[in-house]
Amino acid sequence: MRDEVEFSSLRERMVATQIASRRIKDKKVLEAMAKVPRHRFVLPKYLDSAYEDHPLP
């Protein structure tokens, strides 16, 4: 299982590769996406996909 440091790294990568690359420039949006711990809102079986760029059930 991943730890909080690893999830933080995944979150940073998500913002850099998925959000900012779509030319989203609003600083508040980027900050929110960087802060929200998405892995805490998904079922345990989806933890590894929490920061990937596809919908989760």
PQR file with spaces between the fields and no chain letter, atoms N, CA, C, O and H, PARSE charges and radii, in Angstrom:
ATOM       1  N    MET     1       0.836   -1.184    0.000 -0.4000 1.5000
ATOM       2  CA   MET     1       0.000    0.000    0.000 -0.0000 2.0000
ATOM       3  C    MET     1       0.886    1.254    0.000  0.5500 1.7000
ATOM       4  O    MET     1       1.961    1.272    0.599 -0.5500 1.4000
ATOM       5  N    ARG     2       0.422    2.268   -0.664 -0.4000 1.5000
ATOM       6  CA   ARG     2       1.172    3.521   -0.764 -0.0000 2.0000
ATOM       7  C    ARG     2       1.040    4.330    0.529  0.5500 1.7000
ATOM       8  O    ARG     2       0.061    4.185    1.261 -0.5500 1.4000
ATOM       9  H    ARG     2      -0.452    2.253   -1.151  0.4000 1.0000
ATOM      10  N    ASP     3       2.025    5.177    0.801 -0.4000 1.5000
ATOM      11  CA   ASP     3       1.947    6.040    1.973 -0.0000 2.0000
ATOM      12  C    ASP     3       1.618    7.473    1.535  0.5500 1.7000
ATOM      13  O    ASP     3       1.534    7.762    0.341 -0.5500 1.4000
ATOM      14  H    ASP     3       2.821    5.295    0.206  0.4000 1.0000
ATOM      15  N    GLU     4       1.435    8.351    2.502 -0.4000 1.5000
ATOM      16  CA   GLU     4       1.031    9.733    2.207 -0.0000 2.0000
ATOM      17  C    GLU     4       2.058   10.475    1.350  0.5500 1.7000
ATOM      18  O    GLU     4       1.685   11.302    0.517 -0.5500 1.4000
ATOM      19  H    GLU     4       1.503    8.117    3.472  0.4000 1.0000
ATOM      20  N    VAL     5       3.331   10.190    1.545 -0.4000 1.5000
ATOM      21  CA   VAL     5       4.372   10.846    0.742 -0.0000 2.0000
ATOM      22  C    VAL     5       4.232   10.436   -0.719  0.5500 1.7000
ATOM      23  O    VAL     5       4.355   11.266   -1.620 -0.5500 1.4000
ATOM      24  H    VAL     5       3.633    9.519    2.222  0.4000 1.0000
ATOM      25  N    GLU     6       3.980    9.176   -0.942 -0.4000 1.5000
ATOM      26  CA   GLU     6       3.814    8.676   -2.307 -0.0000 2.0000
ATOM      27  C    GLU     6       2.559    9.267   -2.955  0.5500 1.7000
ATOM      28  O    GLU     6       2.579    9.636   -4.129 -0.5500 1.4000
ATOM      29  H    GLU     6       3.880    8.502   -0.210  0.4000 1.0000
ATOM      30  N    PHE     7       1.465    9.355   -2.187 -0.4000 1.5000
ATOM      31  CA   PHE     7       0.246    9.962   -2.722 -0.0000 2.0000
ATOM      32  C    PHE     7       0.469   11.440   -3.031  0.5500 1.7000
ATOM      33  O    PHE     7      -0.050   11.950   -4.024 -0.5500 1.4000
ATOM      34  H    PHE     7       1.449    9.055   -1.233  0.4000 1.0000
ATOM      35  N    SER     8       1.224   12.120   -2.202 -0.4000 1.5000
ATOM      36  CA   SER     8       1.541   13.527   -2.452 -0.0000 2.0000
ATOM      37  C    SER     8       2.306   13.687   -3.760  0.5500 1.7000
ATOM      38  O    SER     8       2.045   14.608   -4.534 -0.5500 1.4000
ATOM      39  H    SER     8       1.646   11.705   -1.395  0.4000 1.0000
ATOM      40  N    SER     9       3.234   12.800   -3.994 -0.4000 1.5000
ATOM      41  CA   SER     9       4.001   12.825   -5.238 -0.0000 2.0000
ATOM      42  C    SER     9       3.098   12.563   -6.446  0.5500 1.7000
ATOM      43  O    SER     9       3.233   13.219   -7.478 -0.5500 1.4000
ATOM      44  H    SER     9       3.446   12.052   -3.365  0.4000 1.0000
ATOM      45  N    LEU    10       2.190   11.617   -6.317 -0.4000 1.5000
ATOM      46  CA   LEU    10       1.246   11.327   -7.400 -0.0000 2.0000
ATOM      47  C    LEU    10       0.345   12.532   -7.676  0.5500 1.7000
ATOM      48  O    LEU    10       0.026   12.831   -8.827 -0.5500 1.4000
ATOM      49  H    LEU    10       2.080   11.084   -5.478  0.4000 1.0000
ATOM      50  N    ARG    11      -0.058   13.213   -6.613 -0.4000 1.5000
ATOM      51  CA   ARG    11      -0.901   14.409   -6.747 -0.0000 2.0000
ATOM      52  C    ARG    11      -0.148   15.509   -7.479  0.5500 1.7000
ATOM      53  O    ARG    11      -0.709   16.156   -8.362 -0.5500 1.4000
ATOM      54  H    ARG    11       0.200   12.969   -5.678  0.4000 1.0000
ATOM      55  N    GLU    12       1.102   15.728   -7.129 -0.4000 1.5000
ATOM      56  CA   GLU    12       1.919   16.743   -7.810 -0.0000 2.0000
ATOM      57  C    GLU    12       2.075   16.406   -9.289  0.5500 1.7000
ATOM      58  O    GLU    12       1.970   17.280  -10.149 -0.5500 1.4000
ATOM      59  H    GLU    12       1.558   15.202   -6.411  0.4000 1.0000
ATOM      60  N    ARG    13       2.326   15.144   -9.572 -0.4000 1.5000
ATOM      61  CA   ARG    13       2.472   14.712  -10.965 -0.0000 2.0000
ATOM      62  C    ARG    13       1.157   14.891  -11.727  0.5500 1.7000
ATOM      63  O    ARG    13       1.159   15.291  -12.891 -0.5500 1.4000
ATOM      64  H    ARG    13       2.411   14.434   -8.873  0.4000 1.0000
ATOM      65  N    MET    14       0.034   14.592  -11.063 -0.4000 1.5000
ATOM      66  CA   MET    14      -1.271   14.757  -11.694 -0.0000 2.0000
ATOM      67  C    MET    14      -1.490   16.209  -12.104  0.5500 1.7000
ATOM      68  O    MET    14      -1.930   16.484  -13.220 -0.5500 1.4000
ATOM      69  H    MET    14       0.033   14.267  -10.117  0.4000 1.0000
ATOM      70  N    VAL    15      -1.181   17.134  -11.201 -0.4000 1.5000
ATOM      71  CA   VAL    15      -1.368   18.555  -11.514 -0.0000 2.0000
ATOM      72  C    VAL    15      -0.468   18.955  -12.676  0.5500 1.7000
ATOM      73  O    VAL    15      -0.911   19.657  -13.584 -0.5500 1.4000
ATOM      74  H    VAL    15      -0.823   16.911  -10.295  0.4000 1.0000
ATOM      75  N    ALA    16       0.767   18.526  -12.660 -0.4000 1.5000
ATOM      76  CA   ALA    16       1.720   18.911  -13.708 -0.0000 2.0000
ATOM      77  C    ALA    16       1.384   18.298  -15.062  0.5500 1.7000
ATOM      78  O    ALA    16       1.513   18.962  -16.091 -0.5500 1.4000
ATOM      79  H    ALA    16       1.127   17.956  -11.922  0.4000 1.0000
ATOM      80  N    THR    17       0.956   17.046  -15.071 -0.4000 1.5000
ATOM      81  CA   THR    17       0.762   16.367  -16.354 -0.0000 2.0000
ATOM      82  C    THR    17      -0.670   16.392  -16.867  0.5500 1.7000
ATOM      83  O    THR    17      -0.889   16.436  -18.077 -0.5500 1.4000
ATOM      84  H    THR    17       0.851   16.507  -14.236  0.4000 1.0000
ATOM      85  N    GLN    18      -1.640   16.365  -15.976 -0.4000 1.5000
ATOM      86  CA   GLN    18      -3.031   16.300  -16.418 -0.0000 2.0000
ATOM      87  C    GLN    18      -3.729   17.652  -16.399  0.5500 1.7000
ATOM      88  O    GLN    18      -4.518   17.955  -17.294 -0.5500 1.4000
ATOM      89  H    GLN    18      -1.463   16.329  -14.993  0.4000 1.0000
ATOM      90  N    ILE    19      -3.449   18.460  -15.396 -0.4000 1.5000
ATOM      91  CA   ILE    19      -4.183   19.714  -15.226 -0.0000 2.0000
ATOM      92  C    ILE    19      -3.477   20.863  -15.946  0.5500 1.7000
ATOM      93  O    ILE    19      -4.056   21.490  -16.834 -0.5500 1.4000
ATOM      94  H    ILE    19      -2.809   18.214  -14.669  0.4000 1.0000
ATOM      95  N    ALA    20      -2.247   21.134  -15.572 -0.4000 1.5000
ATOM      96  CA   ALA    20      -1.514   22.252  -16.177 -0.0000 2.0000
ATOM      97  C    ALA    20      -1.300   22.042  -17.670  0.5500 1.7000
ATOM      98  O    ALA    20      -1.279   23.010  -18.431 -0.5500 1.4000
ATOM      99  H    ALA    20      -1.777   20.624  -14.851  0.4000 1.0000
ATOM     100  N    SER    21      -1.145   20.808  -18.096 -0.4000 1.5000
ATOM     101  CA   SER    21      -0.933   20.542  -19.521 -0.0000 2.0000
ATOM     102  C    SER    21      -2.169   20.859  -20.359  0.5500 1.7000
ATOM     103  O    SER    21      -2.085   20.970  -21.582 -0.5500 1.4000
ATOM     104  H    SER    21      -1.162   20.022  -17.479  0.4000 1.0000
ATOM     105  N    ARG    22      -3.295   21.000  -19.709 -0.4000 1.5000
ATOM     106  CA   ARG    22      -4.534   21.374  -20.409 -0.0000 2.0000
ATOM     107  C    ARG    22      -4.725   22.885  -20.420  0.5500 1.7000
ATOM     108  O    ARG    22      -5.809   23.401  -20.694 -0.5500 1.4000
ATOM     109  H    ARG    22      -3.364   20.910  -18.715  0.4000 1.0000
ATOM     110  N    ARG    23      -3.650   23.561  -20.116 -0.4000 1.5000
ATOM     111  CA   ARG    23      -3.619   25.029  -20.117 -0.0000 2.0000
ATOM     112  C    ARG    23      -4.538   25.650  -19.072  0.5500 1.7000
ATOM     113  O    ARG    23      -5.023   26.768  -19.245 -0.5500 1.4000
ATOM     114  H    ARG    23      -2.770   23.142  -19.893  0.4000 1.0000
ATOM     115  N    ILE    24      -4.769   24.929  -18.003 -0.4000 1.5000
ATOM     116  CA   ILE    24      -5.506   25.493  -16.877 -0.0000 2.0000
ATOM     117  C    ILE    24      -4.504   26.321  -16.098  0.5500 1.7000
ATOM     118  O    ILE    24      -3.511   25.799  -15.591 -0.5500 1.4000
ATOM     119  H    ILE    24      -4.374   24.021  -17.862  0.4000 1.0000
ATOM     120  N    LYS    25      -4.767   27.609  -16.007 -0.4000 1.5000
ATOM     121  CA   LYS    25      -3.805   28.536  -15.406 -0.0000 2.0000
ATOM     122  C    LYS    25      -4.280   29.135  -14.087  0.5500 1.7000
ATOM     123  O    LYS    25      -3.490   29.743  -13.363 -0.5500 1.4000
ATOM     124  H    LYS    25      -5.573   28.033  -16.420  0.4000 1.0000
ATOM     125  N    ASP    26      -5.560   28.970  -13.768 -0.4000 1.5000
ATOM     126  CA   ASP    26      -6.111   29.575  -12.556 -0.0000 2.0000
ATOM     127  C    ASP    26      -5.370   29.034  -11.333  0.5500 1.7000
ATOM     128  O    ASP    26      -5.416   27.839  -11.039 -0.5500 1.4000
ATOM     129  H    ASP    26      -6.201   28.476  -14.356  0.4000 1.0000
ATOM     130  N    LYS    27      -4.699   29.924  -10.640 -0.4000 1.5000
ATOM     131  CA   LYS    27      -3.864   29.531   -9.506 -0.0000 2.0000
ATOM     132  C    LYS    27      -4.676   28.819   -8.423  0.5500 1.7000
ATOM     133  O    LYS    27      -4.197   27.857   -7.821 -0.5500 1.4000
ATOM     134  H    LYS    27      -4.662   30.894  -10.879  0.4000 1.0000
ATOM     135  N    LYS    28      -5.892   29.281   -8.174 -0.4000 1.5000
ATOM     136  CA   LYS    28      -6.721   28.659   -7.138 -0.0000 2.0000
ATOM     137  C    LYS    28      -7.119   27.234   -7.523  0.5500 1.7000
ATOM     138  O    LYS    28      -7.170   26.351   -6.667 -0.5500 1.4000
ATOM     139  H    LYS    28      -6.281   30.061   -8.662  0.4000 1.0000
ATOM     140  N    VAL    29      -7.395   27.012   -8.789 -0.4000 1.5000
ATOM     141  CA   VAL    29      -7.731   25.659   -9.252 -0.0000 2.0000
ATOM     142  C    VAL    29      -6.522   24.747   -9.097  0.5500 1.7000
ATOM     143  O    VAL    29      -6.643   23.632   -8.590 -0.5500 1.4000
ATOM     144  H    VAL    29      -7.353   27.729   -9.484  0.4000 1.0000
ATOM     145  N    LEU    30      -5.364   25.215   -9.529 -0.4000 1.5000
ATOM     146  CA   LEU    30      -4.148   24.407   -9.419 -0.0000 2.0000
ATOM     147  C    LEU    30      -3.814   24.104   -7.961  0.5500 1.7000
ATOM     148  O    LEU    30      -3.417   22.985   -7.635 -0.5500 1.4000
ATOM     149  H    LEU    30      -5.265   26.121   -9.940  0.4000 1.0000
ATOM     150  N    GLU    31      -3.972   25.091   -7.087 -0.4000 1.5000
ATOM     151  CA   GLU    31      -3.706   24.876   -5.661 -0.0000 2.0000
ATOM     152  C    GLU    31      -4.684   23.871   -5.068  0.5500 1.7000
ATOM     153  O    GLU    31      -4.288   22.998   -4.295 -0.5500 1.4000
ATOM     154  H    GLU    31      -4.295   25.999   -7.352  0.4000 1.0000
ATOM     155  N    ALA    32      -5.960   23.990   -5.426 -0.4000 1.5000
ATOM     156  CA   ALA    32      -6.962   23.054   -4.906 -0.0000 2.0000
ATOM     157  C    ALA    32      -6.671   21.631   -5.365  0.5500 1.7000
ATOM     158  O    ALA    32      -6.734   20.691   -4.573 -0.5500 1.4000
ATOM     159  H    ALA    32      -6.282   24.698   -6.054  0.4000 1.0000
ATOM     160  N    MET    33      -6.355   21.476   -6.637 -0.4000 1.5000
ATOM     161  CA   MET    33      -6.061   20.143   -7.160 -0.0000 2.0000
ATOM     162  C    MET    33      -4.814   19.559   -6.494  0.5500 1.7000
ATOM     163  O    MET    33      -4.713   18.346   -6.308 -0.5500 1.4000
ATOM     164  H    MET    33      -6.304   22.239   -7.281  0.4000 1.0000
ATOM     165  N    ALA    34      -3.877   20.419   -6.139 -0.4000 1.5000
ATOM     166  CA   ALA    34      -2.641   19.963   -5.494 -0.0000 2.0000
ATOM     167  C    ALA    34      -2.863   19.605   -4.024  0.5500 1.7000
ATOM     168  O    ALA    34      -2.078   18.853   -3.446 -0.5500 1.4000
ATOM     169  H    ALA    34      -3.959   21.405   -6.290  0.4000 1.0000
ATOM     170  N    LYS    35      -3.917   20.132   -3.421 -0.4000 1.5000
ATOM     171  CA   LYS    35      -4.156   19.909   -1.992 -0.0000 2.0000
ATOM     172  C    LYS    35      -5.150   18.797   -1.683  0.5500 1.7000
ATOM     173  O    LYS    35      -5.029   18.131   -0.655 -0.5500 1.4000
ATOM     174  H    LYS    35      -4.555   20.742   -3.891  0.4000 1.0000
ATOM     175  N    VAL    36      -6.127   18.587   -2.556 -0.4000 1.5000
ATOM     176  CA   VAL    36      -7.188   17.618   -2.261 -0.0000 2.0000
ATOM     177  C    VAL    36      -6.645   16.186   -2.319  0.5500 1.7000
ATOM     178  O    VAL    36      -6.144   15.749   -3.355 -0.5500 1.4000
ATOM     179  H    VAL    36      -6.225   19.128   -3.392  0.4000 1.0000
ATOM     180  N    PRO    37      -6.746   15.468   -1.215 -0.5600 1.5000
ATOM     181  CA   PRO    37      -6.250   14.089   -1.165  0.2800 2.0000
ATOM     182  C    PRO    37      -7.263   13.124   -1.788  0.5500 1.7000
ATOM     183  O    PRO    37      -8.022   12.469   -1.073 -0.5500 1.4000
ATOM     184  N    ARG    38      -7.273   13.042   -3.086 -0.4000 1.5000
ATOM     185  CA   ARG    38      -8.262   12.232   -3.814 -0.0000 2.0000
ATOM     186  C    ARG    38      -8.308   10.786   -3.338  0.5500 1.7000
ATOM     187  O    ARG    38      -9.365   10.156   -3.364 -0.5500 1.4000
ATOM     188  H    ARG    38      -6.657   13.574   -3.667  0.4000 1.0000
ATOM     189  N    HIS    39      -7.185   10.266   -2.910 -0.4000 1.5000
ATOM     190  CA   HIS    39      -7.138    8.869   -2.476 -0.0000 2.0000
ATOM     191  C    HIS    39      -7.996    8.610   -1.242  0.5500 1.7000
ATOM     192  O    HIS    39      -8.327    7.461   -0.952 -0.5500 1.4000
ATOM     193  H    HIS    39      -6.326   10.778   -2.888  0.4000 1.0000
ATOM     194  N    ARG    40      -8.354    9.650   -0.524 -0.4000 1.5000
ATOM     195  CA   ARG    40      -9.199    9.482    0.663 -0.0000 2.0000
ATOM     196  C    ARG    40     -10.687    9.414    0.309  0.5500 1.7000
ATOM     197  O    ARG    40     -11.519    9.162    1.181 -0.5500 1.4000
ATOM     198  H    ARG    40      -8.084   10.583   -0.759  0.4000 1.0000
ATOM     199  N    PHE    41     -11.017    9.632   -0.938 -0.4000 1.5000
ATOM     200  CA   PHE    41     -12.409    9.654   -1.368 -0.0000 2.0000
ATOM     201  C    PHE    41     -12.778    8.478   -2.268  0.5500 1.7000
ATOM     202  O    PHE    41     -13.876    8.445   -2.823 -0.5500 1.4000
ATOM     203  H    PHE    41     -10.341    9.836   -1.646  0.4000 1.0000
ATOM     204  N    VAL    42     -11.884    7.527   -2.414 -0.4000 1.5000
ATOM     205  CA   VAL    42     -12.162    6.363   -3.260 -0.0000 2.0000
ATOM     206  C    VAL    42     -12.141    5.091   -2.419  0.5500 1.7000
ATOM     207  O    VAL    42     -11.540    5.036   -1.346 -0.5500 1.4000
ATOM     208  H    VAL    42     -10.992    7.554   -1.962  0.4000 1.0000
ATOM     209  N    LEU    43     -12.807    4.088   -2.933 -0.4000 1.5000
ATOM     210  CA   LEU    43     -12.785    2.789   -2.256 -0.0000 2.0000
ATOM     211  C    LEU    43     -11.359    2.242   -2.250  0.5500 1.7000
ATOM     212  O    LEU    43     -10.587    2.513   -3.169 -0.5500 1.4000
ATOM     213  H    LEU    43     -13.295    4.132   -3.805  0.4000 1.0000
ATOM     214  N    PRO    44     -11.010    1.479   -1.227 -0.5600 1.5000
ATOM     215  CA   PRO    44      -9.643    0.951   -1.136  0.2800 2.0000
ATOM     216  C    PRO    44      -9.155    0.246   -2.402  0.5500 1.7000
ATOM     217  O    PRO    44      -7.976    0.341   -2.744 -0.5500 1.4000
ATOM     218  N    LYS    45     -10.034   -0.451   -3.090 -0.4000 1.5000
ATOM     219  CA   LYS    45      -9.585   -1.174   -4.285 -0.0000 2.0000
ATOM     220  C    LYS    45      -9.215   -0.244   -5.434  0.5500 1.7000
ATOM     221  O    LYS    45      -8.615   -0.684   -6.415 -0.5500 1.4000
ATOM     222  H    LYS    45     -10.992   -0.529   -2.812  0.4000 1.0000
ATOM     223  N    TYR    46      -9.568    1.050   -5.325 -0.4000 1.5000
ATOM     224  CA   TYR    46      -9.237    2.015   -6.371 -0.0000 2.0000
ATOM     225  C    TYR    46      -8.110    2.974   -5.975  0.5500 1.7000
ATOM     226  O    TYR    46      -7.826    3.925   -6.703 -0.5500 1.4000
ATOM     227  H    TYR    46     -10.055    1.408   -4.529  0.4000 1.0000
ATOM     228  N    LEU    47      -7.482    2.737   -4.853 -0.4000 1.5000
ATOM     229  CA   LEU    47      -6.430    3.645   -4.381 -0.0000 2.0000
ATOM     230  C    LEU    47      -5.335    3.868   -5.411  0.5500 1.7000
ATOM     231  O    LEU    47      -4.875    4.995   -5.592 -0.5500 1.4000
ATOM     232  H    LEU    47      -7.713    1.964   -4.261  0.4000 1.0000
ATOM     233  N    ASP    48      -4.921    2.827   -6.074 -0.4000 1.5000
ATOM     234  CA   ASP    48      -3.838    2.967   -7.052 -0.0000 2.0000
ATOM     235  C    ASP    48      -4.242    3.783   -8.273  0.5500 1.7000
ATOM     236  O    ASP    48      -3.383    4.213   -9.042 -0.5500 1.4000
ATOM     237  H    ASP    48      -5.295    1.912   -5.927  0.4000 1.0000
ATOM     238  N    SER    49      -5.526    3.997   -8.455 -0.4000 1.5000
ATOM     239  CA   SER    49      -6.015    4.759   -9.609 -0.0000 2.0000
ATOM     240  C    SER    49      -6.497    6.161   -9.243  0.5500 1.7000
ATOM     241  O    SER    49      -6.974    6.891  -10.111 -0.5500 1.4000
ATOM     242  H    SER    49      -6.224    3.647   -7.830  0.4000 1.0000
ATOM     243  N    ALA    50      -6.383    6.541   -7.996 -0.4000 1.5000
ATOM     244  CA   ALA    50      -6.963    7.798   -7.521 -0.0000 2.0000
ATOM     245  C    ALA    50      -6.469    9.029   -8.270  0.5500 1.7000
ATOM     246  O    ALA    50      -7.206   10.009   -8.383 -0.5500 1.4000
ATOM     247  H    ALA    50      -5.996    5.947   -7.291  0.4000 1.0000
ATOM     248  N    TYR    51      -5.260    9.007   -8.776 -0.4000 1.5000
ATOM     249  CA   TYR    51      -4.695   10.184   -9.442 -0.0000 2.0000
ATOM     250  C    TYR    51      -4.506    9.983  -10.944  0.5500 1.7000
ATOM     251  O    TYR    51      -3.852   10.785  -11.610 -0.5500 1.4000
ATOM     252  H    TYR    51      -4.661    8.211   -8.684  0.4000 1.0000
ATOM     253  N    GLU    52      -5.084    8.911  -11.462 -0.4000 1.5000
ATOM     254  CA   GLU    52      -5.006    8.667  -12.899 -0.0000 2.0000
ATOM     255  C    GLU    52      -6.093    9.456  -13.615  0.5500 1.7000
ATOM     256  O    GLU    52      -7.046    9.924  -12.992 -0.5500 1.4000
ATOM     257  H    GLU    52      -5.616    8.260  -10.920  0.4000 1.0000
ATOM     258  N    ASP    53      -5.944    9.598  -14.912 -0.4000 1.5000
ATOM     259  CA   ASP    53      -6.840   10.429  -15.710 -0.0000 2.0000
ATOM     260  C    ASP    53      -7.942    9.602  -16.369  0.5500 1.7000
ATOM     261  O    ASP    53      -8.004    9.479  -17.592 -0.5500 1.4000
ATOM     262  H    ASP    53      -5.170    9.217  -15.418  0.4000 1.0000
ATOM     263  N    HIS    54      -8.805    9.041  -15.530 -0.4000 1.5000
ATOM     264  CA   HIS    54      -9.987    8.328  -16.015 -0.0000 2.0000
ATOM     265  C    HIS    54     -11.001    8.271  -14.882  0.5500 1.7000
ATOM     266  O    HIS    54     -10.630    8.365  -13.712 -0.5500 1.4000
ATOM     267  H    HIS    54      -8.755    9.141  -14.536  0.4000 1.0000
ATOM     268  N    PRO    55     -12.278    8.117  -15.220 -0.5600 1.5000
ATOM     269  CA   PRO    55     -13.308    8.082  -14.176  0.2800 2.0000
ATOM     270  C    PRO    55     -13.194    6.825  -13.319  0.5500 1.7000
ATOM     271  O    PRO    55     -12.758    5.768  -13.776 -0.5500 1.4000
ATOM     272  N    LEU    56     -13.597    6.976  -12.081 -0.4000 1.5000
ATOM     273  CA   LEU    56     -13.665    5.844  -11.162 -0.0000 2.0000
ATOM     274  C    LEU    56     -15.129    5.622  -10.794  0.5500 1.7000
ATOM     275  O    LEU    56     -15.909    6.574  -10.757 -0.5500 1.4000
ATOM     276  H    LEU    56     -13.951    7.835  -11.710  0.4000 1.0000
ATOM     277  N    PRO    57     -15.507    4.381  -10.524 -0.5600 1.5000
ATOM     278  CA   PRO    57     -16.913    4.114  -10.153  0.2800 2.0000
ATOM     279  C    PRO    57     -17.273    4.757   -8.827  0.5500 1.7000
ATOM     280  O    PRO    57     -18.409    4.634   -8.369 -0.5500 1.4000
